[in-house]
Amino acid sequence: MTAQPLLPKNAPFTPEDIDALNSVVARTTPQQRAWLAGFFAGFEAAQAGGAVQPQPAAPAKPRQALTVLYASESGNAEALAMRTKKLAQKHGLDAKIVDFADADFAVLSKAKNIIVFASTWGEGDPPSRAVDFYTSLMSDAAPRIEGVRFAVLALGDTAYAQFCATGKAIDQRLEALGGTRAFDRVDLDLDYAKQAAEWTEKALTELAPADATGTATVVHVDFKGGAQFADDDEPQFTAESPLTGEISALVNLNGTGSTRETWHVEIAADAPGFSYLPGDAIGIVPENDPNLALALAEAVGLGADGSVVQKLRERYDVTTLSRALVENYGKLTQRTDVKALAEQKAFTEFSEDRQLVDLFETYAEKLTPEQLFSLLRPLPGRLYSVASSPRAHPGEAHLLVGAVRWASHGKTRGGVASTYFADRRKVGDPVRVYVKPNRHFRLPEDGNRPIIMIGAGTGVAPYRAFIEERVETGAGGKSWLVFGERNYTNDFLYQTEWQEHLAEGALSRIDVAFSRDQPEKIYVQQRLWEARNDLLKWVDDGAHIYVCGDEKGMARDVDVMLARVLAEAARGDDEAGRAKLKELAKAGRYQRDVY
């Protein structure tokens, strides 16, 4: 495993000194490095003059307030907002971050300058935590905001028809309410990092006070210490700069008779700066199936060109068939049938259960490597809820990966990252990883608080991390797991561990729903209804509720059921049940990690 060197080889030190300095500095936190920078600046000043001479106070620079709003599902927009708050200082702006989940009309009425980072979820929907304020913003009740200057950055995925729909709608709505667009909106795909950084710098420049040039950057230093990063720290290893770890275990947890294939993956990642918290996600930078990369190259007349196939395998998304790509392919080839395919109805019919290779094989044209690469987007990372506590497994990160396989249109297909582990990796192989913080899926700070953990299939992963963390910290709060899968015999993931936690008291209760062990299918939401009296008592006792899994299936059904259970306490008032669930979410006691 390798970590990025901090000092380059051409630094003005001997090679031995560079190695020594790197070994020390690599273990420091961002706060410690900021302290060192200030220390050496003072040291140089003292050496030059014998003492640090007091400097006359600089005249106060005019500063303006900046409201940074974010609507985030997986944390991308939130991370951009936090970064913007730090950058705003040097532009003469005092930034305040506001989550859409916590926003109201008062935020708009008091704002002078606004930057919005908005993600789009699924087919054009706002992120789940942002729905209420987004709906209010679009309503007739929204206030006028004349005099407010704003800029919007939209995040999305070109694989979906309604690309960046939420950000586009917010941008148009702020203008309709009387706001002044200070900087044009940009709509970014999954490979957004570089463009987002450039846009943010330019937007802040436009929003800055006219005479704010040269405003000093203020570094806020936190000396609380600790081995794990704080929630407002940026991870050292990212999708753009991952850590190369090593696979130390790779085990299929399902029995031989299962229709599932679920892999427990252990990754050795013992490097300075690689740190995560239970509830976070671990990003994987995978590689494509080499057979698929070869088929794609052959479909455009490039044969088995080794360099092209290697780039397709390592760098580019070779599976996603998007309408935008079809449009670009039509422009490049000038084929009328491809241009017609880009029409919404035709594209919907053709693209169903097809991938990129189907387009190039059906509408075959010879392309140069440069033409092919210009059509493709970078291969995005894949996120998996971490299934381990770093306290229980120092220097490691554990994942739970469900292999995705299917057949369609005469082809055998597989998920990029899931088959990467299942078919193309083995113990001892390298794997590139990074940390994606999930600040809205955290254990309660008070370890005596009860927790209710609801999940199906691989959605149980973060709860393994939660219980391990509670064991390591000696938390005394009760814990209740509600888990669902297909069959008890073959699909009870981590069964032995749960039974041990039950026996030792770390897990207080477990309810299971194995849907196919009886003629009538049973799911986790039904177990919640059966245990509704106990569920209400746990909520009254201050329990935090967690849901992890498929948003369109299990998570949505559980959401409906929880509102129904809470309605029971309000004499069957469904509206009161939904309001109570929203109240729990606002208080951080109802948290979801859905995909």
GINORMO-V437368 format. One record per helix or strand. SS is the DSSP state (alpha for helix, beta for strand). FROM is the first residue (numbers start at 1). TO is the last residue. If there is no record, write none. Layout:
# GINORMO-V437368
ss=(SS & SS)
from=(FROM & FROM)
to=(TO & TO)
This chain:
# GINORMO-V437368
ss=(beta & alpha & alpha & beta & alpha & beta & alpha & alpha & beta & beta & alpha & beta & alpha & beta & alpha & beta & beta & beta & alpha & alpha & beta & alpha & alpha & alpha & alpha & alpha & beta & beta & beta & beta & beta & alpha & beta & beta & alpha & beta & alpha & alpha & beta & alpha & alpha & beta & alpha & alpha & beta)
from=(2 & 15 & 30 & 64 & 76 & 93 & 100 & 105 & 113 & 125 & 128 & 149 & 165 & 180 & 193 & 243 & 262 & 281 & 290 & 306 & 316 & 323 & 336 & 344 & 356 & 369 & 378 & 382 & 396 & 405 & 411 & 416 & 430 & 451 & 457 & 479 & 488 & 495 & 509 & 524 & 532 & 544 & 551 & 574 & 590)
to=(2 & 25 & 49 & 71 & 91 & 99 & 102 & 110 & 121 & 126 & 138 & 155 & 176 & 188 & 207 & 252 & 268 & 285 & 299 & 314 & 316 & 333 & 341 & 351 & 362 & 375 & 378 & 385 & 402 & 408 & 414 & 424 & 436 & 456 & 473 & 485 & 491 & 504 & 514 & 530 & 540 & 549 & 568 & 586 & 594)
